Amino acid sequence: MKKMRAFLAVFMVLFLGCKEKPEKNVVEVKEKKTTSIKVSSTFEDINGNAVELEDFKGKKVLLNFWATWCRPCIEEMPALLRAQEKLAAENYVFLLASDQSMEKIKAFKEKKKFDFRFLKFNGSLAEMKVNALPATFIYNESGTISDRIDGATEWDSPEVLDHLKAIK
């Protein structure tokens, strides 16, 4: 019986996938790696238009993978919104991508009124090596991944803003 409980506990943790939100102003930034992960599929904007990451070459891109059912994803959105405003002069584009249906994304946007560029991701999160949400990729102006941050983050904290400003 103990083995079954342990198995169920591990299964639930892995299945639910959301990471806990770190304490305020604590940033979990993985070691900086410059890799190039090519997304094999397109994104779609709210109007159903195809969007490619290459469309934003010459800009820094913060690509946040989220879901409507992911509490840490939703809890970090106000800080993401403030960071988007503070980084507007830094040549940043914020994209929030979900693999959920367009109807769910639109309903979420309408209900929460967050002013983001929401996208539907038509690819595989596993291909992107996204095993838990939220997961955020930071692309430099050349279109290469400069950083990846897993888990909810205080996006508008001075440490994170300084880190994002330093992306080259």
Buried (B, 14 or more C-beta within 10 A) or exposed (E): EEEEEEEEEEEEEEEEBBBEBBEEEEBEBEEEEEEEBEBEBBBBBBEEEEBEBEBBEEBBBBBBBBBBBBBBBBEBBEBBBBBBEBBEEEEBBBBBBBBBEBEBBBEBBEEEEBEBBBBBBBBEBEEBEBEBBBBBBBBBBEBEBBBBBBBBBBBBBEEBBEBBBEBE
